[in-house]
Amino acid sequence: MKKRALGTTGERVSAIGLGCMGMSGRYGPFDKAENLAVLHRALDLGVNFLDTADMYGNGENETLLSEILADRREEVFLATKFGFRTDDSGKKFIDVSPKYARQAIDASLKRLKTDRVDLYYAHRVDPQVPIEETAGALGDLVREGKVRYVGVCEASVETIRKAHREYPLAAVQSEYSLLTREPEAAVIPTCAALGIAFVPYSPLSRGLVTAAMPELEALSADDFRRTLPRFEGAHLENNRKLALGFSSLAESLGCTAAQLALAWILHQGDTILPIPGTKRIKYLEENAHSVDVALGKADMESIEELLRTYPATGPRYDQGNLRLVGR
């Protein structure tokens, strides 16, 4: 596995990471034994950049990772997040206040059964809390030894700059893929200029670009993708055609669609560290080998032409969730 620098921290992590959310729901049924096998195989392959959050499975995802950390902690560069809470009525809200940051990290460390988190993100930006206060609190956690580096998720350029001035950010995490390209306009260049790593989640567009997506009716009732506009009606019809064309292009280049999609992201700059999620060893190994796919100018142009042919990809979230990004 090739490695890339995590911003200007001096750390080098796997160029392809592993998003662990799906191991605790959101994408249908999962099997704990298989999840653990995937995690062990990831480390065997050199995929050491593991990404979780306290909200994944209401803490169960962090508890799952604790079983890997028990024997292989020094092999893992561990990232987790905080900020999503649930009120008494069951409604989710954002809280990245200094007070809650301290509560959340202590709870995460307890579930993870470790004394430190390598990278700790504010999962979203809280409009009720100045980002400088959040960044300052995260810096305090670094000074206390509970956290090594800090980051923010789904933040605007203005927010990134404010946070970075208060305490240096190691990473910014946002959705970025062939179908979600908004970060190219300002966020990715800003991160590169400031020496901050950019970490794309859902780099495979939640499976849409792989042509391996089952029919919507085949998804389990609790599969998160059922709520996303890209998996509905005309958008889904467009995206299936795009996926088939993309798979044909990948085949002509001697790789899979997933590998081509990840190689395309890696090609965008050496400060970018995608974290595709999976709960299958087959797909983990496939994703890991995307670092070996070399793309030339003509290949990149072919991809752009395909995207121009099928532009009606649809919004990445519903309106409620869209209000939580880009703050």
C-alpha positions, 0 to 999 in steps of 0.5 A: 500500500502506498502512503501519503502525508497527512497534511503537514503533521509529519504522519504518513498514512495509507493512500486508501483508508477504510470507512467503517460506518457500514459495519454498524448499519446504515447499509443493511445487515452486517456480520460482526465476524466478517467485519473483524476479518475485513479490519484485520485484512485491511491492516495486513494490506497496509490500509491503516487509516481507519475512520469511525464516529461515535454516532455509527451504530450509536457507539457500536462501531467504536466498540467493534474497532476496540477489538482490533485495537486490543492487539494491533493498536500501533498499526492503526491510524485511528480517526473518529468524530463527535457532534451528533446528538439525540434529544429526548424526542429522538430528534438529532441535533449538532453539538460541537461545544467545548463542553460536549467535546470533552464529554464525547472524547472521554466516551469514545476513548472508553468504547475504543479502549485506548488512551488516544485518538489519532485524528478527532473531527467535529462531525459537522459545524454547529451554527450556535457555536463559533468554530474558534471555540470548537477548534480551541477545545480540540486543541486542548484535547491535543495538549492533554494527550487524548487526541493527536490531531484535529479536523472538521467535516463538511465545512466551508472555506471560511470555517476552515480558515477560522478553525485553522487560525485557532488551532492547526487542522490536520484534515478536512473531511467531506463527501467527494466523488465523481458525482459530488465535485463541489469541493473542487471549487474552493475547499480542496485548493484551500486545504492544499494551500494551508497544508491540510489533508482532504479526506473524501468520504463516499468516494464511490458515491455510495456504490452508484459508480460501481454498477454493482448497486442492487435494485432499490427494491432489493435494499433492506428497509433500513438502508440509508440509500433509500432516503437519497435523491440519487437513488430515486426515479430519473436520477437513478435511471441516469446514474445506472447508465453512467455506471454502466458506461463507467464500468465499460471504460474501466474494463478498457483500462484493465481495472474495475469501476471502483478502482477507476473511481478511486484512482480518479480521486487520487489523481486530483492531488497528493493531499487527498486521502479517500476512505471508501467503506466496505464490509466485504474482503473482496471489495476491500482488496479491490479498493486497495489496489486502486493505488496501482491504477495509472491514469493519463490525460486522455483517460481523465478526458474520457471520464469527463466526457462520460460525466457530461453525457449523464449530468442529471445525477441528483442531490447527494442528500435530502434538503434536511441533511443538505442544511448541515453541510458547507457551513 
